[in-house]
Structure formats: C-alpha cells, structure tokens
C-alpha cells in the first residue's frame, strides 16, 4: 500500500472516530489494570474479536486522550473516565493542570466502574524477606522475637533517601518527614515501640532553661533523665526515635535520639530547638523504631542507613504479602475546574493523597481514602470544592482540609465537606490534625461522622463558616486544653461562624495534671460565633467554653460534662494580662487599628456591627468577653454555668434562663444513644423556651454519593453513662480503696470457705471484716441473686474466697466456658501511677464451678503475659448442691506483677460472678462498663500487712507547694528565689515565689527545702497549699509538719502549741486568696494518731483552696532557708 493510501485511511478512520465522539453524551474512556495504553480506551474490556483493542492501562493515558479530544473539539457533553476493578500501582502522582479542566457544560469525571473496586495505590509489595541470621541483630532482638523476625533491603528505586520520622503538630519548626509504613492483610503494622501502649514520663530536664510566661519554665536542650533499665537495651540502636508531648500535652513531636548515657540515666534528643515549646519534667513519651523492641507479631523497625526493614510478620508472608507505602502523593491538581472524582479507592501513599490547588467546582464523591501517611484530601484556594460521601480512615494526619474565600471582600470560598465518615486519623501526627478543617471565608463542614483520634475532630479559622449536623465521638483521647470543635483566633475581625445542631459525645480524660478537654472550645481571642442547638455529652471539661467577645450561645444541651457552659476571659484577670495592659498597643488593638479603613467600610460595618465596639470602651477592659449572650441552655448532670469577670461584663452581656438539673433531660433512650427528646421531656417543662433539638438529622445520611451505607455512630462508641451530678460522676470514676487484712492463718485452697481460715477461730461462722458484695448487673441494677467475696493476704499473694448464690432450684454447671457456665472472674492490675486506671492492662483470671481456671487475654495482655500470670495460681471450687457453689483463689503477687514488700502499690481490682442459669453477671461495684474486667470505677486493694499505699489511683495527686507572698502592691519583685523556689512570670506581677516539690506520697513523709533572699525589709506570707482540683470535684489534701527556718522567725513550726481558745499560735487557715477563715475539722491544724505525724502529733492539713498561712518578717539581704516535711492525705477506706 502506498504512503498516500495509508495516510488517507488514517484520516478517514480518525474523522469517523471524531464524529462518533461528537455525538456521544458524554464520551466514555475506560482504564483497566490489564489494559494497554496503545489501545483506543473506548471499551471496558479487550475485544472478543479485535484482541488488539480495549481499555487503557493508565490514568495518564486517559488524561492525555482527553487533551487530544478537547483540541479536536470532540467533547461537547464532557467525558467520563471509568476505571475497571483492579489495583493501579502509581509510580508518580496522577497530575492534572488547567488544561485538564472541564466546564459547566463539558464536565470531566473520573469514576470507578463499580464503586470501591478500583484502587489507586502508592504501595509496593515486598517479597524478598530473609530470616535474621546476623549475630549483632540476633543479639539485639527480644527473646520472644528470635526466630520470628525477617529482614529485607529496600531497593534504591523505591527511595533515594529513606525518610525518617521527624514531624509534629503545633510547635514543630522543622521540615516534616513522611516515613515508610507497612501493611499486611489490609491493616497498618505497628512500628516497634516501648511501651507497647501508653506513655512513660520524662524525669528531670537538664541544661539551659527559659521562662515562658504563664506556661512556666521550659528546658531547651532536649536532655532529660530517665531512671529505667531500658536505657541499656537501647544503646547502639541504629535508628531510635521518640514521640512525646514534650511540654504541652496538645503538641506532639517525633524526635531522633542523639545519645544515651546509661550511667547518668539521661537521654539527649537531636535538634531540640525544632520543638518550639521546649521540654519539662513529667511529660509523656515513648520510644519507637527500636529493633530491640520488636516483641510481638506485626511489629517492625527500619535501619535507614543500611536500608533494611526488620519485621515480625503478623501473618504468613506467602499468603499475605507485606506492602510498603513508598510513593509520596496519589493525585495532584492545580487550576482545574468542573472535575469530579467518584467512587475510587486511594491508599498507601506517604504524604497527602489528593491535593487541589486553586481549583474551582471540583468534587470528590463516594471515595475511600485509607492507609495514608498524611492528610487524605487537601483543597488549597479556589472555590466550590466539595468532598462528599467519602470514607477516610487510618490516616497519618488529618481527614479533609479546605481553604478558600477572600478576607477583604468577605467573598465566600463555598468549599463543602459533607456526609463523610472519618475515623482513626492523626495516627502519625496526633495533634492539630483534625478530621475536617476549613480556613478562609464562607466554607462549610456538615453531616460528617468523625471519631477515634488523639486530638480535635473539627477545626476552623477565619470568617463566616458553617459547622452543622456533625456527630463527633471518642476524640481528644490523649491530650488536654483541647476541643472536639475548636478554633483559636488572635484577631477580633475573624468572626461570623455558625456552629449548630452538632453532637459531641465522649472526650478522653485530660492528661494527668492538666486541665480539660472541651466539646466546643472557642479559645483565646476567637470572637463572634453563634453556637446553637448542639448536644454536648460526656465532656471532661466544659460542654461549651468561649473566652472573648460577641458570642451567642443558645438552646444547647450539656449532659454529663464537668462544667456545662463557661464564659471565660482573656482580659486583665487572665494570663493575657501582660499584653492586655498595653491597651491600644495590645496585639488585638494593633490588628484592629491597622485595618480601620477596611473595617469602617459599608460591607464590614453591615456584616459585623459590633466589630468596632472596643474603640468606644476602656482600652484595657475591652479585652474582656463583652457582648456575649448565653440564653436557654440546659446543663443536665453537668457543673453549673461559670462566668469570669462577671462584674466587668455584666452590663454588656445577656446571661439568662440557663437551667441546671441532675437527671435525664428526657431522651428517648440514652442507653442506646437515641438522643431525641421525647415530647414530654422534662427539659420542656423546666425551660419552656427550650426548642427541640435536631438529633435525628445529625450525622451521616443515605445518599447516592455515599461510599458506604450511612451509620449513626462508629463501632465501639462509648455508651452514655448514667446521668448524675458532676460530683457524683467524678466520685464514681475513682476506685474505692478497699483494705485487705492478713489472713488469720493458713488458707487451704480447696473450694471450701472454712471460717477458721478466713477469720479468727473465735469469730462467728461468717467471716468478719470488709466483704465484697457482688450484686450489680451490667445495667447498673441489682441482680436477683447476689454473691459475696472475702479478700486476704498470706504474705506471698492474694487469697480470695467467693460464695456464689444461684436460683435455689438450680445447681451450678459443670462446664468451663465463659458466659455459658457458672464462673467467677478476677481482674487485677498494679497501679504504679496515680493516673491509673487509665490505660492499664488487666490480669484476668476466670475460675469455673467445675474447678477449672484460665488466664485470658481479654484485659489487654498478650498470650505470653496471660500464660505467665497464670503460673503459680491456685484455684478450687465446690458445688454445694442447689442454689450455691463456692471457690477459693491464691494468686501470687507475681501474677499482676508486684512486690508489696518493696513498694506497696495499690492493686486495682474487680470481681464478677457469671450466673449461667440466670444469664447475668454480678459485679462488685455499681457502674456502667463495657466489659466486666474493666478497672475504671472499680476498687483499689490496699494490703494493710505492708503498710500504707503511696497514692490513691485515679484521684487527683496531692502536691507539695508553698507560695511566699509579698506585698501585692510592690511594683517589682522583692524576693530573689534560691534553691527550691522560682518566680514564674505570672507570679512576678504579684510579688510571689512558688516553691513546688511535685507529688506527695501517702506512704511516707517527704523532706523538702527551699531558699530565697529578700531585697528589702518586708512581711511575707508563707502559704501552705496543695493541688487545685477541677470544679465539681472534692479537694485533695496535703499534710505539712516539722518546719525549720533559718534567717527569719517562724512561730510554732511543728504545730504543737495550741492556745487555750483552741487556736494555733502563728497560723491561720484561709480559703484561697480571699482570706475567708474556715471552720476547723476538714482543714487547718489537727492532731493525728500516735506516730503518724512527722514531729509530735499535730500537722497542717491543706488543699489548694484551704491554705494554712503565717506572716513572717524578713530582712533585706538575709537569706531565708526553710525545711519541712509533707505527706499525701489518702481518701478514707471504702470511699
């Protein structure tokens, strides 16, 4: 055939194809993982007769075909690119630019042929694994891991330089790394870490320090002590990192080890200044990427320099290959318009999966985004971006982020994040990586379900956003000073956002020693929001807290929150005082004055009529929370409304018709989280103006654009606890201290409760002393047949005798299957930290009426740990005929892992009897718990034979603190702190020193010493105080005794002198700084039993708000040295 004829044929065929495209509505191109980019892409499958044609193989080829067709004018009704089921492994991101845009009339759609079946992956399967044989690595491995760990070398074509782990949330100053991650059987594998869960605490920080205002002193060199033998294990690790909340518990960061000194017990971190906030003692951290810490299936570590991965596989590598997240991003779009991505799955990349920059009218619908190293979807600029109906989970950072709108013109960005199911995010960077976030002007977050995260669920910044109909639960799980819905503006002009009809349910306990987690938290200078019709449930701080101007808070319901609603302040009486004192030179006024022409424009004055109100107010008082409205809000089982600076703001704020009560407000069924209010709900009688809440409309909804069926809550949502007063609920969370006496004699473990074994021979038939009554069902109600238990120690272990009552007509079963047969369960955990029972692993033992017992993993123990806990346990049971059976245990102290002869740690405990015939469980303590073995709200065993315990687990820790207060009117501090004393910035303005010595212990007196030097003659107050407890919780007490002072005269330092009028010479008990004298008894100077005081018989009993005070004269230049002893006051047994 001649060249002319060939060209003519090509022209005719091409013209026919263009004609066909021109009449298609719309055109469809097909992509298949087994396609071919040389084919036409016009059919979904390879032709039956024309085997040389079919779908394209890559999205890039389809994109380029669209460009060609557009140039030829062949897309009059748009184009659809349809991806057939399969795995599409991307080597580079799929890039779209302005030339790939659609138009309103000619849109472009990339969609799955069947939703959820076309997977775009940045992962690469690793198959070349080898057993570890190198002696150096073998010696480093944990004994359990030897023989189970394999290794592979990461090829150079996957990574030039293997990334590290450097990254962090708020305060990270460095360039982020996006590390590798491993997946097997569709699950993220855990990088080797110690401890396997939770955190350990930093010891004393060393090196240079700086004063950081109200935050106190921070250490900046990244060196701290860690008194643990684990240090020796980590020496020589090739790539050891640490993740910690190094200063603030809302700012996490991963940092590489610089050096370890096992002799000095110190850890030094690389690049410490990359963490803006510095370091302080007592903060939580854990080690990661340690080969020596691979101790269970699924754990791995990487040696970047050697390019080696070490892995203990979670499954057989032959049938379940491991995938490594290798590629950076999956889709990048810049300047595109009228484009939709529908029904695809994106997984296995290390950075953001989908990014859209300066795009307009783009939609991501019904997609699944999972197993990612960073944020799922990022929309930066442009307008009308929509993320709708997507499922996003197992995310290294956040879910969906959208930025858009023009501040100066208040033009909305109109980005929308709606009807998305977002969970288990922030898995690499845990703080300030919310599930959904909007920035700019006029964007919306609606109808999303968001749960399971360390920190925030929703964040916004800017103006005129809309946050509505979202359900957020089980977030802020390990943090403090955080909110499920959060904003932190430092600009009074950023306002106008509406937050309405959302449910926030269950926030984590704040990190110990910190303040709170809140439902809706408008932090610092966030201004001018409308908060209406929300339900705030089980928040560990306020349901709603605002702290600045012009908020409108109406018709909200707070249930089981520590505080229902709080109007805080960032005015002159707050930590912002140093800036507020500047008046119109403050940060806020400067921002206001800098754009005064803009703010005086018709647009801004109309939109925000109160924005310029501070210009007509006192420049200092203007920083308070003026112009707020709190009306028609209900606090059920929550602390009462708190208002700061009430006298300052009373004339500009409206605070009315806010009602408190301690019972169910009228939910249809709180136990099942049906939070609709009944028509006859008590709230409508108690507050007639209260409007029905829109719970039925909250959360996900079924829609053709949903990736999966809509659900109301995620699996494992925390149940609604009983609704009670804040005080009662806090008490219910704390374990009850239970005294355990020594056995009167030898106990024979035979299943028979012989009185002479459990009580003195002279006692009646029923053993005396504290009895554990097992009578509470899982629903918190009494069961029909209760059981009883007695607990003793024999010097080497815990002995438990149980008398189990059945239906009088029935006998105990003969099998040994939990929840099918009659059994008794013992759950134990040693509380070595006052924070317990948070996060403890329980030793769970189950004994059956047939005499069989087992040690199980239900409480979080590994198989090996459970087996070890069962060694040495003795158990026997006796079936006593109809209506009764009995059992006896001897549990070695080694089973839960304690040695009370060394330290008498409290032992968290709960007992449960499973009644097979009645089909119920009878528990020791009345509580709402998911599982019988949970130790929250249980008991704490105090083994009397070994003395006092050091603390009461779960209770606030009594601290040792003495403040030295000078003349408050002094313009400069007149005392120079020495050893043991400090003058933080917040205290300097009050001419005050703080002498803090950490936690007091309940099992011994702690000697303390501090020094200071007066700069002039003065009279100062010694204020003996303790721990500040949250509102709604009882005070925590500290004893002081045996004061000795050099350089000044202190009267009655051992508290032994008591006047004829009953008063204590030299000392006065006052309530906080209001100096209101309180009655004797609960506070002040009192007598202890013989031998209990540090000196003599009298001590001072104090709390943060009940201070024992003495005025002391001091001389200029004369150093004052004070020594004393302190001890924690433990709660009474049985309380």
SULQUIJO-V997448 format. One line per field, one symbol per residue. phi: phi as a letter, one per 20 degrees, with the letter a starting at -180 (. if undefined). psi: psi as a letter, one per 30 degrees, with the letter a starting at -180 (. if undefined). burial: + if it has 24 or more other C-alpha atoms within 12 Angstrom, else -. A space follows every 10 residues. Layout:
phi: ???
psi: ???
burial: ???
This chain:
phi: .fffffffff ffffffffff gfeebefcdd ccfdebfeee mecfcfffde fecrffdcfg ffgfffgfff femdcfdnbd ddefgqddee ecffdccgfe fecgecfdcd befcgnddde cdecfddeec ffcfgffgff ffgfefnded cbdffffecf dffedfaaeg nedeefecff bdcblmcfef fgbbffbmcd dfegednfcb eclffneced emcbebebff gffefngfbe ccdbefceed beaecefeac dffelccddf lfffdfenbb fnfebbebmd gfdfcbgneb bcdffemddd befebfffdc feddfdeedd ccccmeblcc dcmedcbmde dffcccdldc ldcdcledcb ldebffccdc nmclecdcme dcbldfceec cccaodffel ffflfcdcmd dcbldmedde dlcffbbcco cmccccledc ambfcfeccb bpcleccble dcblclebab lccfdcbbec bfeebnfdcb ldddcmdfff ggndeaddfd ceelegcmed cbmeddclee cefcccccem ecccldcdcl dgcfbcdebc efecfeggef gfmfefgffg ffffcffffe fggffffcfd geggfddgfe ffffefmecc blddddmcff gdcelgffdf edddcblddd bdcgfoffaf fdmeefefge ggffffcgef egedgfefnf cfageefbgf cfcffmgfff fgebffffff fffefefcfd efffafdeec ndefgfeebg gffffegeng deedcdffen dfefceccbc ccddncaddc dcddddgged dffdebcfmd dfbcdddcbf eecgfgefmf eeeddcddfe necbddegeo ffgfffffff fnfdbbccee nfnabcbccc dggffenbcf febeffdfbb dbdedffflb dddfdfadcf cfefdfmdcc fdffgdnfef adfnegefdd bcdddeffef ecfdcdfdgn cbcfgfeffd lcddddcmfe dedaedfcbb cbcfeafadc dedebbfedf gncffddcec amfccdnadd elfdmefcff enedgndbdc eleelefdff peboebedgg neffbmcdbd dccfecddcc ececdgmefd dccacbbfee gfgnc
psi: kleeeeeeee eeeeeeeeee effkjlkkkk kkfgakfflf gflflkkeei fglallflee eeeeeeeeee fghghfgakk jkklklkjjk elkjkkaefg lalefilkkj lkekkgfjjj kglkkkfikk kkfkeeeeff kkeffkffkl llkklffekd kklagjllbk gkfakkljll lkkkhgkkkk kklklflall kkakklalll khbffakkkf fhklkjikff eeffkfkfik lkklifdkgg jlkkkkkelk jfefhlkkkk hfffjffall kflkllklhk efgjglkfll lkjeefhkkk kjkflkfefi lkkkjeldle kkkjgllhkk kkglkklglf akekkjkhlk hkkjkglkjl hlfbkekjjj aalhkkjkgl kklikebadk kkklljeegh kkfgkkjkhk jklilhfejf khilekkklb khlkjkhljk lileblekkl kbkhlkjlgk kklhlhfial hlkekkkilh jffjlgkkjk hlkkkjllkk kkfadlkldj jjlbgkkhlk jkglkjkhkf bkekklgalh kjjkhljkkh kekdkkjakh afgafgeeee ffbggleeee eeefheeeff leeeeeeifg egeffglkfe ffflilglkj khkkjjhlll kkklheeeff ffljjlhkkk lhlkfhleje eghjgkkleg kfefeeiffk kklheffkal kkkfgkflkk lellkgkklk lkjlleeeee effkkkkjkj lkkfakkkjg fkikefeflk efllekkaak kjjjgklfgg lklfjlllkk klkgffakkk kkjkklkffl lklfaikkge lklkkkkkkk jfkffkgjgl kkkjkkklfg fkllklgegf lleeeeeeff kfkkkllkjg akfklllkkj jkffefhljf fekikkjkkk kkkjjeefhl kjlekjljke kffkfkhblj kjjffgallf ljkflkkklj kkkjjajffk flkgkkkakf llileefefg hkkkjkgakl kfglkjklkl lljkflklkl kjjkabkkll kgkllkkkkk lhkkkkfljk khfggfkklf gfljkflkkl jbgfhkklll dflaklkllk fflekbfklk jlaefikkkk kkklkkfjkk kkklklkkjk lkkg.
burial: ---------- ---------- +-----++++ +++++++-++ ++++++---- --++++++++ +++++++-++ ---+++++++ ++++++++++ +++++++-++ +++--+++++ +++-++++++ ++++++--+- -+----++-+ ++--++++++ ++++---++- -+++++++++ ++---+++++ ++++--++++ ++++++-+++ ++++++---- -----+++++ ++++++---- +--++-++++ ++++++++++ ++++++++++ +---++++++ ++++++++++ ++++++++++ ++++++++++ ++++--++++ ++++--+--- ++++++++++ ++++++++++ ++++++++++ ++++++++++ ++++++++++ ++++++++++ ++++++++++ ++++++++++ +++++-+--+ ++++++++++ ++++++++++ ++++++++++ ++++++++++ ++++++++++ ++++++++++ ++++++++++ ++++++++++ ++++++++++ ++++++++++ ++++++++++ ++++++++++ ++++++++++ ++++++++++ ++++++++++ ++++++++++ ++++++++++ +-++-++++- -+------+- ---+--++-+ ++++----++ ++++++++++ ++++++++++ ++++++-++- -++++--+++ +++++++--+ --+-+++--- ++++--+--+ ++++++++++ +---++++-+ ++++--++++ ++++++++++ ++++++++++ ++++--+++- +++++-+++- ------++-- ++++++++++ --+-++++++ ++++++++++ +++++++--- +++--++++- ++++++++++ ++++++++++ ++++++++++ ++++++++++ +---++-+++ --++++++++ --++++++++ ++++++++-+ --++++++++ ++++++++-+ +++++++++- ++++++++++ ++++++-+++ ++++++++++ +++++++--- --+++++--+ ++++++++++ ++++++++++ ++++++++++ ++++---+++ ++++++++++ ++++++++++ +++++--+++ ++++++---- ---+++++++ ++-------- --+++++--- -++++--+++ ++++++++++ ++++----++ ++++++++++ +----
